[in-house]
Amino acid sequence: MSIRKYDVFLSYSSSDREAVIAPFLSKIEQLGIRSWCDIRQISWGDSIVENIQKGINESIFLIAFISSSFLMKSWPLKELRTAHATQLSGKITVLPVLLGISPYELSNELPFLSDINNLWVKDYDPSKQIPDWYITNIAQELKL
């Protein structure tokens, strides 16, 4: 695989930022994993679409943190569909992390992901920070 600027592109709902993304970013930075995250890579006045496309193209993996909120928002779904199309050409690998939704719900909502192995956080509560061991397991699964 060619050298990429980022190891992971983080796709998520803003509703899950405090409970999952902030602690996950902290953990992967400690491990030296290079990440693309909208709150760090998109500045005021930047083109959102261009920056997302560039971030996906420059990443090895896209981690999709899929919650019920994710499924109701247009931007995360656009990111995921773009990454899935890119995955079909072998340029990125999509890694779904299910936050409180089941694999069955995933296959109903996003059938194109139904054959991709996922990590499942069954007891996810967006009002509480995700337990550290989940974050550690997700980061270690990257195997970079």
C-alpha positions, 0 to 999 in steps of 0.5 A, a space after each residue: 500500500 502506498 504511503 498515506 498522510 493519515 492512518 485513519 479518517 474518523 467519521 462520526 456524528 457530532 453528537 458522539 464527539 465528547 463521549 467517543 471521539 475526543 478520548 479516542 483521538 487522545 488515545 491514538 495520538 499517544 500511540 503515534 497514529 496519524 488521524 484526519 478529523 474534521 475538527 482539526 483539518 477543516 478551518 473556517 472558510 475551507 471547502 468541507 467537501 474538498 477537505 473530506 474527499 482529500 482526507 479520505 484519499 490520504 487515509 489508509 482506514 476510515 473508522 465509522 463510529 456508527 450510532 443512531 445519531 450517525 444514521 440520521 445525519 447527512 455528513 457522516 453518511 456522505 463520508 461513509 458512502 464516499 469511503 465505501 466507493 473508494 474501498 471498492 477500488 482498494 484505496 481505503 479500508 472501512 472499519 465500522 464501530 457500532 455504537 449502541 446499534 446492533 449488526 442487524 440494525 446496521 444491515 437494515 440501515 446500511 446494507 452495503 456494510 453488512 458483509 464487513 466485520 465490525 466492532 460492537 459497543 453494545 452498551 453505548 450511552 452518548 451522555 457518558 464517555 465510552 470506557 477506556 478499554 473500548 478505546 484501547 481495543 479499537 486503537 489496537 485493532 488498527 494494527 499499524 
